[in-house]
Amino acid sequence: MRALRMAMLAVTLAHWGFAILGGVAGLAFTELPSPAKPFVPLLVVVPQLAWTLFVVRRARMARLGAWG
């Protein structure tokens, strides 16, 4: 994360936020009526996709090269 100039605390909080959001989505899934349930995964997928795109963009800007 140092190469991307991202604070470790920010990364940690983002990942804890994803975990909490996943728990909330799971609870919401059990309580919502059936027609609304197909949309619940979007609560988890959209923020994580946004985070992934953000990290990829930062990595490209830092010119890190291969990740493997």
Buried (B, 14 or more C-beta within 10 A) or exposed (E): EEEBEBEEEEBEEBEEEBEEBBEEBEEBBEEEEEEEEEEBEEBBEEBBEEBEEEBEEBBEEEEEEEEE
